Amino acid sequence: MKSQEKLMKLLRKHVNKLYKTCIGANDAHLSSILMLTSIEKNFEDVVRDLDTIPQEVVLKISRVMIRNQNYPARASNYFLEINSVFMQGLEKERREAERREQESLRNKHRVERVSKSLERATAPIKLRVLA
């Protein structure tokens, strides 16, 4: 009985540590089951969000993680580096969206110019009468 209680206490301690790392402080004093449920939901959200991140950004982040995995001394900067890579990917997406929007505006103006030109070309000729 004692060993089972020790095991449950150890399990609670590890779940609490994992919850604190993934979610934050356990201010609501959740049970181990509720903490694990919350961690699982958070994990599913992260995996779902991971699908929306461009593949090249995920690869860069993976490389950073693998490189820092072998050198724990540098691991303290690794989150900053991952954030930097992620932000670069977001900036690239923003620039591409802006470029597509500008291209769309240029095409719209071009179509308007062509339609006005066509309208002028097909309009009846107005002769001026000199008085």
A tleap script that builds the chain and sets N, CA, C and O, in Angstrom:
source leaprc.protein.ff14SB
mol = sequence {
  NMET LYS SER GLN GLU LYS LEU MET LYS LEU
  LEU ARG LYS HIE VAL ASN LYS LEU TYR LYS
  THR CYS ILE GLY ALA ASN ASP ALA HIE LEU
  SER SER ILE LEU MET LEU THR SER ILE GLU
  LYS ASN PHE GLU ASP VAL VAL ARG ASP LEU
  ASP THR ILE PRO GLN GLU VAL VAL LEU LYS
  ILE SER ARG VAL MET ILE ARG ASN GLN ASN
  TYR PRO ALA ARG ALA SER ASN TYR PHE LEU
  GLU ILE ASN SER VAL PHE MET GLN GLY LEU
  GLU LYS GLU ARG ARG GLU ALA GLU ARG ARG
  GLU GLN GLU SER LEU ARG ASN LYS HIE ARG
  VAL GLU ARG VAL SER LYS SER LEU GLU ARG
  ALA THR ALA PRO ILE LYS LEU ARG VAL LEU
  CALA
}
set mol.1.N position { 0.816 -1.187 0.000 }
set mol.1.CA position { 0.000 0.000 0.000 }
set mol.1.C position { 0.864 1.257 0.000 }
set mol.1.O position { 0.561 2.216 -0.710 }
set mol.2.N position { 1.911 1.261 0.771 }
set mol.2.CA position { 2.807 2.403 0.853 }
set mol.2.C position { 3.469 2.687 -0.492 }
set mol.2.O position { 3.583 3.841 -0.906 }
set mol.3.N position { 3.903 1.625 -1.171 }
set mol.3.CA position { 4.576 1.814 -2.454 }
set mol.3.C position { 3.609 2.390 -3.489 }
set mol.3.O position { 4.000 3.198 -4.332 }
set mol.4.N position { 2.357 1.973 -3.420 }
set mol.4.CA position { 1.361 2.501 -4.356 }
set mol.4.C position { 1.102 3.985 -4.074 }
set mol.4.O position { 0.950 4.770 -5.010 }
set mol.5.N position { 1.053 4.370 -2.824 }
set mol.5.CA position { 0.862 5.777 -2.471 }
set mol.5.C position { 2.055 6.611 -2.921 }
set mol.5.O position { 1.886 7.723 -3.421 }
set mol.6.N position { 3.268 6.069 -2.743 }
set mol.6.CA position { 4.467 6.771 -3.187 }
set mol.6.C position { 4.446 6.957 -4.706 }
set mol.6.O position { 4.806 8.014 -5.223 }
set mol.7.N position { 4.017 5.907 -5.404 }
set mol.7.CA position { 3.939 5.963 -6.854 }
set mol.7.C position { 2.916 7.011 -7.310 }
set mol.7.O position { 3.171 7.761 -8.253 }
set mol.8.N position { 1.759 7.062 -6.641 }
set mol.8.CA position { 0.732 8.051 -6.984 }
set mol.8.C position { 1.227 9.468 -6.696 }
set mol.8.O position { 0.969 10.387 -7.473 }
set mol.9.N position { 1.930 9.643 -5.595 }
set mol.9.CA position { 2.477 10.953 -5.244 }
set mol.9.C position { 3.512 11.390 -6.276 }
set mol.9.O position { 3.537 12.553 -6.680 }
set mol.10.N position { 4.362 10.465 -6.699 }
set mol.10.CA position { 5.364 10.747 -7.719 }
set mol.10.C position { 4.697 11.094 -9.045 }
set mol.10.O position { 5.121 12.020 -9.737 }
set mol.11.N position { 3.657 10.350 -9.393 }
set mol.11.CA position { 2.918 10.607 -10.627 }
set mol.11.C position { 2.286 11.995 -10.587 }
set mol.11.O position { 2.376 12.745 -11.559 }
set mol.12.N position { 1.646 12.340 -9.467 }
set mol.12.CA position { 1.045 13.668 -9.300 }
set mol.12.C position { 2.098 14.760 -9.453 }
set mol.12.O position { 1.849 15.795 -10.071 }
set mol.13.N position { 3.267 14.520 -8.889 }
set mol.13.CA position { 4.354 15.505 -8.960 }
set mol.13.C position { 4.780 15.723 -10.415 }
set mol.13.O position { 4.968 16.861 -10.845 }
set mol.14.N position { 4.931 14.632 -11.171 }
set mol.14.CA position { 5.345 14.743 -12.574 }
set mol.14.C position { 4.259 15.401 -13.430 }
set mol.14.O position { 4.558 16.219 -14.299 }
set mol.15.N position { 3.008 15.041 -13.181 }
set mol.15.CA position { 1.903 15.652 -13.930 }
set mol.15.C position { 1.839 17.144 -13.633 }
set mol.15.O position { 1.629 17.949 -14.541 }
set mol.16.N position { 2.017 17.517 -12.379 }
set mol.16.CA position { 1.998 18.926 -11.990 }
set mol.16.C position { 3.138 19.696 -12.663 }
set mol.16.O position { 2.952 20.820 -13.130 }
set mol.17.N position { 4.322 19.072 -12.704 }
set mol.17.CA position { 5.474 19.707 -13.349 }
set mol.17.C position { 5.212 19.883 -14.850 }
set mol.17.O position { 5.513 20.935 -15.414 }
set mol.18.N position { 4.656 18.863 -15.487 }
set mol.18.CA position { 4.336 18.934 -16.906 }
set mol.18.C position { 3.276 19.997 -17.163 }
set mol.18.O position { 3.379 20.754 -18.129 }
set mol.19.N position { 2.266 20.061 -16.313 }
set mol.19.CA position { 1.198 21.061 -16.441 }
set mol.19.C position { 1.781 22.467 -16.330 }
set mol.19.O position { 1.431 23.359 -17.102 }
set mol.20.N position { 2.672 22.651 -15.361 }
set mol.20.CA position { 3.286 23.967 -15.167 }
set mol.20.C position { 4.105 24.364 -16.388 }
set mol.20.O position { 4.110 25.532 -16.776 }
set mol.21.N position { 4.793 23.411 -16.993 }
set mol.21.CA position { 5.603 23.684 -18.172 }
set mol.21.C position { 4.740 23.999 -19.391 }
set mol.21.O position { 5.032 24.932 -20.138 }
set mol.22.N position { 3.680 23.223 -19.589 }
set mol.22.CA position { 2.856 23.358 -20.793 }
set mol.22.C position { 1.795 24.446 -20.684 }
set mol.22.O position { 1.587 25.198 -21.636 }
set mol.23.N position { 1.137 24.539 -19.569 }
set mol.23.CA position { -0.015 25.422 -19.415 }
set mol.23.C position { 0.307 26.621 -18.535 }
set mol.23.O position { 0.029 27.759 -18.913 }
set mol.24.N position { 0.879 26.384 -17.390 }
set mol.24.CA position { 1.161 27.443 -16.427 }
set mol.24.C position { 0.892 26.934 -15.022 }
set mol.24.O position { 0.721 25.735 -14.801 }
set mol.25.N position { 0.856 27.848 -14.092 }
set mol.25.CA position { 0.656 27.471 -12.695 }
set mol.25.C position { -0.727 26.849 -12.495 }
set mol.25.O position { -1.692 27.238 -13.152 }
set mol.26.N position { -0.811 25.898 -11.599 }
set mol.26.CA position { -2.068 25.207 -11.296 }
set mol.26.C position { -2.783 25.976 -10.187 }
set mol.26.O position { -2.885 25.495 -9.058 }
set mol.27.N position { -3.274 27.166 -10.510 }
set mol.27.CA position { -3.933 28.007 -9.521 }
set mol.27.C position { -5.275 27.441 -9.083 }
set mol.27.O position { -5.718 27.686 -7.961 }
set mol.28.N position { -5.925 26.686 -9.964 }
set mol.28.CA position { -7.248 26.137 -9.652 }
set mol.28.C position { -7.154 24.829 -8.872 }
set mol.28.O position { -8.181 24.257 -8.508 }
set mol.29.N position { -5.953 24.354 -8.612 }
set mol.29.CA position { -5.714 23.103 -7.889 }
set mol.29.C position { -6.483 21.947 -8.545 }
set mol.29.O position { -7.263 21.245 -7.901 }
set mol.30.N position { -6.233 21.777 -9.847 }
set mol.30.CA position { -6.885 20.714 -10.597 }
set mol.30.C position { -6.337 19.356 -10.204 }
set mol.30.O position { -5.205 19.235 -9.735 }
set mol.31.N position { -7.160 18.338 -10.404 }
set mol.31.CA position { -6.697 16.975 -10.155 }
set mol.31.C position { -5.766 16.555 -11.288 }
set mol.31.O position { -5.683 17.227 -12.316 }
set mol.32.N position { -5.075 15.452 -11.092 }
set mol.32.CA position { -4.137 14.966 -12.110 }
set mol.32.C position { -4.850 14.666 -13.420 }
set mol.32.O position { -4.330 14.955 -14.497 }
set mol.33.N position { -6.033 14.090 -13.325 }
set mol.33.CA position { -6.796 13.746 -14.536 }
set mol.33.C position { -7.161 15.012 -15.305 }
set mol.33.O position { -7.007 15.053 -16.526 }
set mol.34.N position { -7.639 16.038 -14.618 }
set mol.34.CA position { -8.011 17.291 -15.284 }
set mol.34.C position { -6.789 17.989 -15.873 }
set mol.34.O position { -6.858 18.571 -16.956 }
set mol.35.N position { -5.668 17.927 -15.152 }
set mol.35.CA position { -4.447 18.517 -15.691 }
set mol.35.C position { -4.023 17.795 -16.961 }
set mol.35.O position { -3.658 18.442 -17.942 }
set mol.36.N position { -4.065 16.461 -16.963 }
set mol.36.CA position { -3.695 15.698 -18.157 }
set mol.36.C position { -4.651 15.980 -19.304 }
set mol.36.O position { -4.223 16.047 -20.456 }
set mol.37.N position { -5.938 16.147 -19.014 }
set mol.37.CA position { -6.922 16.483 -20.046 }
set mol.37.C position { -6.606 17.843 -20.654 }
set mol.37.O position { -6.670 18.019 -21.871 }
set mol.38.N position { -6.267 18.798 -19.805 }
set mol.38.CA position { -5.918 20.134 -20.280 }
set mol.38.C position { -4.640 20.108 -21.126 }
set mol.38.O position { -4.556 20.783 -22.152 }
set mol.39.N position { -3.666 19.340 -20.697 }
set mol.39.CA position { -2.414 19.200 -21.456 }
set mol.39.C position { -2.704 18.576 -22.818 }
set mol.39.O position { -2.160 19.014 -23.832 }
set mol.40.N position { -3.551 17.565 -22.842 }
set mol.40.CA position { -3.895 16.899 -24.100 }
set mol.40.C position { -4.590 17.867 -25.055 }
set mol.40.O position { -4.280 17.887 -26.246 }
set mol.41.N position { -5.517 18.662 -24.552 }
set mol.41.CA position { -6.213 19.643 -25.393 }
set mol.41.C position { -5.229 20.666 -25.944 }
set mol.41.O position { -5.277 21.020 -27.122 }
set mol.42.N position { -4.337 21.136 -25.078 }
set mol.42.CA position { -3.324 22.085 -25.507 }
set mol.42.C position { -2.433 21.475 -26.582 }
set mol.42.O position { -2.091 22.139 -27.561 }
set mol.43.N position { -2.058 20.219 -26.402 }
set mol.43.CA position { -1.222 19.524 -27.372 }
set mol.43.C position { -1.942 19.421 -28.726 }
set mol.43.O position { -1.338 19.648 -29.774 }
set mol.44.N position { -3.231 19.079 -28.694 }
set mol.44.CA position { -4.001 18.978 -29.930 }
set mol.44.C position { -4.088 20.328 -30.634 }
set mol.44.O position { -4.004 20.397 -31.860 }
set mol.45.N position { -4.256 21.401 -29.863 }
set mol.45.CA position { -4.294 22.743 -30.449 }
set mol.45.C position { -2.969 23.093 -31.110 }
set mol.45.O position { -2.939 23.658 -32.203 }
set mol.46.N position { -1.877 22.753 -30.441 }
set mol.46.CA position { -0.556 23.043 -30.998 }
set mol.46.C position { -0.325 22.249 -32.280 }
set mol.46.O position { 0.205 22.786 -33.252 }
set mol.47.N position { -0.717 20.983 -32.290 }
set mol.47.CA position { -0.543 20.163 -33.493 }
set mol.47.C position { -1.397 20.718 -34.635 }
set mol.47.O position { -0.954 20.753 -35.783 }
set mol.48.N position { -2.617 21.150 -34.321 }
set mol.48.CA position { -3.499 21.724 -35.341 }
set mol.48.C position { -2.882 23.014 -35.886 }
set mol.48.O position { -2.912 23.250 -37.094 }
set mol.49.N position { -2.323 23.848 -35.009 }
set mol.49.CA position { -1.690 25.086 -35.438 }
set mol.49.C position { -0.423 24.811 -36.235 }
set mol.49.O position { -0.062 25.584 -37.123 }
set mol.50.N position { 0.240 23.729 -35.926 }
set mol.50.CA position { 1.468 23.372 -36.630 }
set mol.50.C position { 1.180 23.118 -38.110 }
set mol.50.O position { 2.036 23.368 -38.959 }
set mol.51.N position { -0.013 22.626 -38.420 }
set mol.51.CA position { -0.375 22.373 -39.812 }
set mol.51.C position { -0.515 23.662 -40.614 }
set mol.51.O position { -0.395 23.641 -41.839 }
set mol.52.N position { -0.768 24.789 -39.939 }
set mol.52.CA position { -0.947 26.053 -40.646 }
set mol.52.C position { 0.378 26.789 -40.878 }
set mol.52.O position { 0.442 27.720 -41.680 }
set mol.53.N position { 1.423 26.371 -40.180 }
set mol.53.CA position { 2.733 27.013 -40.334 }
set mol.53.C position { 3.372 26.483 -41.616 }
set mol.53.O position { 3.329 25.280 -41.873 }
set mol.54.N position { 3.961 27.363 -42.420 }
set mol.54.CA position { 4.616 26.910 -43.652 }
set mol.54.C position { 5.683 25.846 -43.372 }
set mol.54.O position { 6.382 25.900 -42.361 }
set mol.55.N position { 5.790 24.898 -44.268 }
set mol.55.CA position { 6.693 23.759 -44.101 }
set mol.55.C position { 8.138 24.193 -43.926 }
set mol.55.O position { 8.871 23.590 -43.141 }
set mol.56.N position { 8.566 25.236 -44.647 }
set mol.56.CA position { 9.967 25.668 -44.540 }
set mol.56.C position { 10.280 26.212 -43.150 }
set mol.56.O position { 11.395 26.041 -42.657 }
set mol.57.N position { 9.303 26.869 -42.508 }
set mol.57.CA position { 9.507 27.380 -41.151 }
set mol.57.C position { 9.628 26.218 -40.173 }
set mol.57.O position { 10.465 26.243 -39.271 }
set mol.58.N position { 8.788 25.197 -40.354 }
set mol.58.CA position { 8.845 24.020 -39.487 }
set mol.58.C position { 10.195 23.334 -39.621 }
set mol.58.O position { 10.770 22.895 -38.624 }
set mol.59.N position { 10.707 23.237 -40.842 }
set mol.59.CA position { 12.019 22.614 -41.052 }
set mol.59.C position { 13.131 23.412 -40.381 }
set mol.59.O position { 14.032 22.833 -39.773 }
set mol.60.N position { 13.072 24.745 -40.488 }
set mol.60.CA position { 14.098 25.576 -39.848 }
set mol.60.C position { 14.056 25.403 -38.335 }
set mol.60.O position { 15.096 25.284 -37.687 }
set mol.61.N position { 12.847 25.389 -37.778 }
set mol.61.CA position { 12.707 25.222 -36.330 }
set mol.61.C position { 13.230 23.856 -35.911 }
set mol.61.O position { 13.892 23.733 -34.880 }
set mol.62.N position { 12.935 22.828 -36.705 }
set mol.62.CA position { 13.413 21.481 -36.396 }
set mol.62.C position { 14.939 21.435 -36.390 }
set mol.62.O position { 15.548 20.801 -35.529 }
set mol.63.N position { 15.543 22.112 -37.357 }
set mol.63.CA position { 17.008 22.137 -37.407 }
set mol.63.C position { 17.586 22.811 -36.173 }
set mol.63.O position { 18.573 22.344 -35.605 }
set mol.64.N position { 16.965 23.914 -35.760 }
set mol.64.CA position { 17.433 24.621 -34.560 }
set mol.64.C position { 17.313 23.710 -33.347 }
set mol.64.O position { 18.223 23.650 -32.520 }
set mol.65.N position { 16.203 23.008 -33.240 }
set mol.65.CA position { 15.991 22.119 -32.096 }
set mol.65.C position { 17.011 20.995 -32.077 }
set mol.65.O position { 17.566 20.677 -31.025 }
set mol.66.N position { 17.264 20.391 -33.231 }
set mol.66.CA position { 18.225 19.292 -33.300 }
set mol.66.C position { 19.626 19.790 -32.975 }
set mol.66.O position { 20.371 19.127 -32.254 }
set mol.67.N position { 19.988 20.957 -33.507 }
set mol.67.CA position { 21.320 21.505 -33.262 }
set mol.67.C position { 21.517 21.805 -31.768 }
set mol.67.O position { 22.582 21.525 -31.219 }
set mol.68.N position { 20.513 22.364 -31.120 }
set mol.68.CA position { 20.645 22.722 -29.709 }
set mol.68.C position { 20.439 21.539 -28.775 }
set mol.68.O position { 20.778 21.617 -27.594 }
set mol.69.N position { 19.895 20.460 -29.283 }
set mol.69.CA position { 19.683 19.274 -28.456 }
set mol.69.C position { 21.027 18.676 -28.037 }
set mol.69.O position { 21.154 18.118 -26.948 }
set mol.70.N position { 22.017 18.798 -28.905 }
set mol.70.CA position { 23.328 18.228 -28.616 }
set mol.70.C position { 24.189 19.135 -27.742 }
set mol.70.O position { 25.201 18.692 -27.198 }
set mol.71.N position { 23.793 20.405 -27.605 }
set mol.71.CA position { 24.584 21.358 -26.836 }
set mol.71.C position { 23.694 22.057 -25.816 }
set mol.71.O position { 23.176 23.140 -26.089 }
set mol.72.N position { 23.509 21.449 -24.640 }
set mol.72.CA position { 22.610 22.030 -23.635 }
set mol.72.C position { 23.011 23.430 -23.189 }
set mol.72.O position { 22.159 24.202 -22.750 }
set mol.73.N position { 24.274 23.765 -23.293 }
set mol.73.CA position { 24.709 25.090 -22.859 }
set mol.73.C position { 24.095 26.175 -23.738 }
set mol.73.O position { 23.831 27.284 -23.274 }
set mol.74.N position { 23.869 25.848 -25.001 }
set mol.74.CA position { 23.284 26.827 -25.911 }
set mol.74.C position { 21.764 26.766 -25.903 }
set mol.74.O position { 21.115 27.602 -26.531 }
set mol.75.N position { 21.196 25.819 -25.224 }
set mol.75.CA position { 19.747 25.620 -25.254 }
set mol.75.C position { 18.978 26.807 -24.692 }
set mol.75.O position { 17.800 26.980 -25.004 }
set mol.76.N position { 19.623 27.625 -23.872 }
set mol.76.CA position { 18.919 28.779 -23.306 }
set mol.76.C position { 18.530 29.776 -24.391 }
set mol.76.O position { 17.508 30.452 -24.268 }
set mol.77.N position { 19.323 29.877 -25.445 }
set mol.77.CA position { 19.015 30.806 -26.537 }
set mol.77.C position { 18.125 30.181 -27.595 }
set mol.77.O position { 17.708 30.851 -28.540 }
set mol.78.N position { 17.838 28.919 -27.441 }
set mol.78.CA position { 17.171 28.194 -28.496 }
set mol.78.C position { 15.739 28.636 -28.715 }
set mol.78.O position { 15.261 28.617 -29.849 }
set mol.79.N position { 15.034 29.038 -27.652 }
set mol.79.CA position { 13.671 29.523 -27.825 }
set mol.79.C position { 13.672 30.870 -28.535 }
set mol.79.O position { 12.785 31.156 -29.339 }
set mol.80.N position { 14.662 31.689 -28.236 }
set mol.80.CA position { 14.768 32.966 -28.942 }
set mol.80.C position { 15.033 32.746 -30.423 }
set mol.80.O position { 14.492 33.451 -31.275 }
set mol.81.N position { 15.870 31.764 -30.718 }
set mol.81.CA position { 16.188 31.463 -32.106 }
set mol.81.C position { 14.968 30.903 -32.836 }
set mol.81.O position { 14.710 31.260 -33.985 }
set mol.82.N position { 14.224 30.028 -32.170 }
set mol.82.CA position { 12.998 29.472 -32.766 }
set mol.82.C position { 11.998 30.592 -33.016 }
set mol.82.O position { 11.371 30.646 -34.074 }
set mol.83.N position { 11.849 31.479 -32.049 }
set mol.83.CA position { 10.933 32.601 -32.209 }
set mol.83.C position { 11.355 33.471 -33.381 }
set mol.83.O position { 10.515 33.938 -34.150 }
set mol.84.N position { 12.653 33.688 -33.517 }
set mol.84.CA position { 13.169 34.491 -34.616 }
set mol.84.C position { 12.845 33.845 -35.959 }
set mol.84.O position { 12.406 34.524 -36.887 }
set mol.85.N position { 13.060 32.537 -36.063 }
set mol.85.CA position { 12.761 31.811 -37.302 }
set mol.85.C position { 11.271 31.886 -37.605 }
set mol.85.O position { 10.871 32.114 -38.747 }
set mol.86.N position { 10.461 31.696 -36.582 }
set mol.86.CA position { 9.012 31.744 -36.760 }
set mol.86.C position { 8.565 33.127 -37.218 }
set mol.86.O position { 7.731 33.253 -38.115 }
set mol.87.N position { 9.128 34.171 -36.591 }
set mol.87.CA position { 8.752 35.532 -36.957 }
set mol.87.C position { 9.198 35.861 -38.379 }
set mol.87.O position { 8.506 36.583 -39.096 }
set mol.88.N position { 10.352 35.335 -38.789 }
set mol.88.CA position { 10.796 35.544 -40.159 }
set mol.88.C position { 9.816 34.917 -41.139 }
set mol.88.O position { 9.518 35.492 -42.186 }
set mol.89.N position { 9.313 33.724 -40.790 }
set mol.89.CA position { 8.325 33.066 -41.633 }
set mol.89.C position { 7.039 33.875 -41.716 }
set mol.89.O position { 6.454 34.008 -42.791 }
set mol.90.N position { 6.600 34.413 -40.589 }
set mol.90.CA position { 5.396 35.245 -40.588 }
set mol.90.C position { 5.608 36.511 -41.402 }
set mol.90.O position { 4.716 36.940 -42.134 }
set mol.91.N position { 6.790 37.109 -41.277 }
set mol.91.CA position { 7.105 38.316 -42.043 }
set mol.91.C position { 7.106 38.014 -43.533 }
set mol.91.O position { 6.625 38.815 -44.334 }
set mol.92.N position { 7.649 36.855 -43.905 }
set mol.92.CA position { 7.668 36.463 -45.313 }
set mol.92.C position { 6.241 36.282 -45.828 }
set mol.92.O position { 5.920 36.717 -46.934 }
set mol.93.N position { 5.387 35.642 -45.033 }
set mol.93.CA position { 3.984 35.475 -45.423 }
set mol.93.C position { 3.305 36.828 -45.581 }
set mol.93.O position { 2.539 37.031 -46.523 }
set mol.94.N position { 3.583 37.761 -44.659 }
set mol.94.CA position { 2.975 39.087 -44.727 }
set mol.94.C position { 3.406 39.817 -45.995 }
set mol.94.O position { 2.592 40.443 -46.673 }
set mol.95.N position { 4.718 39.724 -46.308 }
set mol.95.CA position { 5.212 40.373 -47.523 }
set mol.95.C position { 4.587 39.756 -48.769 }
set mol.95.O position { 4.240 40.474 -49.707 }
set mol.96.N position { 4.440 38.434 -48.787 }
set mol.96.CA position { 3.822 37.775 -49.942 }
set mol.96.C position { 2.359 38.186 -50.087 }
set mol.96.O position { 1.889 38.412 -51.202 }
set mol.97.N position { 1.643 38.285 -48.982 }
set mol.97.CA position { 0.242 38.715 -49.033 }
set mol.97.C position { 0.151 40.146 -49.536 }
set mol.97.O position { -0.724 40.475 -50.338 }
set mol.98.N position { 1.061 41.004 -49.061 }
set mol.98.CA position { 1.079 42.393 -49.512 }
set mol.98.C position { 1.399 42.469 -50.999 }
set mol.98.O position { 0.797 43.258 -51.727 }
set mol.99.N position { 2.349 41.649 -51.451 }
set mol.99.CA position { 2.707 41.630 -52.869 }
set mol.99.C position { 1.522 41.189 -53.721 }
set mol.99.O position { 1.257 41.774 -54.772 }
set mol.100.N position { 0.796 40.137 -53.259 }
set mol.100.CA position { -0.378 39.671 -54.002 }
set mol.100.C position { -1.462 40.747 -54.052 }
set mol.100.O position { -2.138 40.905 -55.069 }
set mol.101.N position { -1.624 41.483 -52.958 }
set mol.101.CA position { -2.627 42.546 -52.923 }
set mol.101.C position { -2.258 43.662 -53.888 }
set mol.101.O position { -3.120 44.169 -54.605 }
set mol.102.N position { -0.980 44.051 -53.915 }
set mol.102.CA position { -0.529 45.090 -54.839 }
set mol.102.C position { -0.689 44.636 -56.283 }
set mol.102.O position { -1.089 45.416 -57.147 }
set mol.103.N position { -0.375 43.369 -56.539 }
set mol.103.CA position { -0.545 42.813 -57.889 }
set mol.103.C position { -2.014 42.859 -58.294 }
set mol.103.O position { -2.343 43.187 -59.434 }
set mol.104.N position { -2.882 42.532 -57.360 }
set mol.104.CA position { -4.319 42.568 -57.623 }
set mol.104.C position { -4.777 43.990 -57.951 }
set mol.104.O position { -5.566 44.196 -58.873 }
set mol.105.N position { -4.279 44.971 -57.190 }
set mol.105.CA position { -4.631 46.368 -57.461 }
set mol.105.C position { -4.116 46.821 -58.822 }
set mol.105.O position { -4.817 47.522 -59.553 }
set mol.106.N position { -2.881 46.418 -59.166 }
set mol.106.CA position { -2.335 46.769 -60.484 }
set mol.106.C position { -3.191 46.174 -61.598 }
set mol.106.O position { -3.475 46.840 -62.594 }
set mol.107.N position { -3.602 44.911 -61.424 }
set mol.107.CA position { -4.448 44.273 -62.441 }
set mol.107.C position { -5.788 44.984 -62.552 }
set mol.107.O position { -6.304 45.169 -63.654 }
set mol.108.N position { -6.352 45.381 -61.426 }
set mol.108.CA position { -7.636 46.082 -61.425 }
set mol.108.C position { -7.520 47.404 -62.179 }
set mol.108.O position { -8.374 47.725 -63.005 }
set mol.109.N position { -6.453 48.179 -61.892 }
set mol.109.CA position { -6.234 49.450 -62.592 }
set mol.109.C position { -5.997 49.231 -64.083 }
set mol.109.O position { -6.468 50.008 -64.913 }
set mol.110.N position { -5.272 48.179 -64.415 }
set mol.110.CA position { -5.011 47.879 -65.822 }
set mol.110.C position { -6.311 47.576 -66.553 }
set mol.110.O position { -6.537 48.067 -67.659 }
set mol.111.N position { -7.164 46.768 -65.935 }
set mol.111.CA position { -8.459 46.438 -66.543 }
set mol.111.C position { -9.300 47.690 -66.710 }
set mol.111.O position { -9.961 47.855 -67.735 }
set mol.112.N position { -9.289 48.584 -65.711 }
set mol.112.CA position { -10.040 49.833 -65.817 }
set mol.112.C position { -9.519 50.693 -66.961 }
set mol.112.O position { -10.311 51.259 -67.715 }
set mol.113.N position { -8.194 50.801 -67.103 }
set mol.113.CA position { -7.612 51.591 -68.204 }
set mol.113.C position { -7.990 51.018 -69.554 }
set mol.113.O position { -8.343 51.751 -70.478 }
set mol.114.N position { -7.912 49.695 -69.660 }
set mol.114.CA position { -8.245 49.052 -70.930 }
set mol.114.C position { -9.720 49.257 -71.254 }
set mol.114.O position { -10.067 49.534 -72.401 }
set mol.115.N position { -10.591 49.123 -70.255 }
set mol.115.CA position { -12.025 49.292 -70.514 }
set mol.115.C position { -12.347 50.736 -70.900 }
set mol.115.O position { -13.178 50.960 -71.780 }
set mol.116.N position { -11.697 51.737 -70.251 }
set mol.116.CA position { -11.908 53.137 -70.631 }
set mol.116.C position { -11.397 53.400 -72.038 }
set mol.116.O position { -12.028 54.118 -72.814 }
set mol.117.N position { -10.262 52.820 -72.358 }
set mol.117.CA position { -9.693 52.985 -73.700 }
set mol.117.C position { -10.630 52.376 -74.742 }
set mol.117.O position { -10.864 52.975 -75.792 }
set mol.118.N position { -11.156 51.214 -74.461 }
set mol.118.CA position { -12.094 50.547 -75.366 }
set mol.118.C position { -13.379 51.361 -75.502 }
set mol.118.O position { -13.948 51.451 -76.589 }
set mol.119.N position { -13.823 51.940 -74.419 }
set mol.119.CA position { -15.024 52.772 -74.431 }
set mol.119.C position { -14.812 54.006 -75.311 }
set mol.119.O position { -15.687 54.384 -76.090 }
set mol.120.N position { -13.638 54.626 -75.177 }
set mol.120.CA position { -13.336 55.793 -76.013 }
set mol.120.C position { -13.236 55.409 -77.480 }
set mol.120.O position { -13.665 56.156 -78.359 }
set mol.121.N position { -12.667 54.238 -77.736 }
set mol.121.CA position { -12.488 53.807 -79.122 }
set mol.121.C position { -13.823 53.486 -79.788 }
set mol.121.O position { -13.980 53.706 -80.989 }
set mol.122.N position { -14.773 52.977 -79.036 }
set mol.122.CA position { -16.056 52.594 -79.626 }
set mol.122.C position { -17.108 53.691 -79.519 }
set mol.122.O position { -18.215 53.523 -80.029 }
set mol.123.N position { -16.793 54.809 -78.869 }
set mol.123.CA position { -17.749 55.908 -78.723 }
set mol.123.C position { -17.941 56.590 -80.081 }
set mol.123.O position { -17.022 56.639 -80.899 }
set mol.124.N position { -19.139 57.111 -80.303 }
set mol.124.CA position { -19.371 57.819 -81.577 }
set mol.124.C position { -18.504 59.084 -81.642 }
set mol.124.O position { -18.189 59.711 -80.631 }
set mol.125.N position { -18.148 59.414 -82.845 }
set mol.125.CA position { -17.284 60.565 -83.073 }
set mol.125.C position { -18.122 61.831 -82.951 }
set mol.125.O position { -19.190 61.924 -83.556 }
set mol.126.N position { -17.657 62.797 -82.185 }
set mol.126.CA position { -18.332 64.083 -82.025 }
set mol.126.C position { -17.535 65.135 -82.810 }
set mol.126.O position { -16.357 65.377 -82.548 }
set mol.127.N position { -18.205 65.734 -83.757 }
set mol.127.CA position { -17.552 66.768 -84.552 }
set mol.127.C position { -17.770 68.133 -83.907 }
set mol.127.O position { -18.867 68.432 -83.435 }
set mol.128.N position { -16.770 68.926 -83.888 }
set mol.128.CA position { -16.876 70.277 -83.353 }
set mol.128.C position { -17.283 71.228 -84.482 }
set mol.128.O position { -16.787 71.171 -85.607 }
set mol.129.N position { -18.179 72.067 -84.124 }
set mol.129.CA position { -18.616 73.060 -85.130 }
set mol.129.C position { -17.941 74.365 -84.774 }
set mol.129.O position { -18.058 74.868 -83.657 }
set mol.130.N position { -17.241 74.893 -85.737 }
set mol.130.CA position { -16.550 76.177 -85.531 }
set mol.130.C position { -17.496 77.306 -85.853 }
set mol.130.O position { -18.137 77.287 -86.904 }
set mol.131.N position { -17.599 78.248 -85.017 }
set mol.131.CA position { -18.506 79.353 -85.264 }
set mol.131.C position { -17.788 80.594 -85.672 }
set mol.131.O position { -18.420 81.622 -85.917 }
savepdb mol mol.pdb
quit
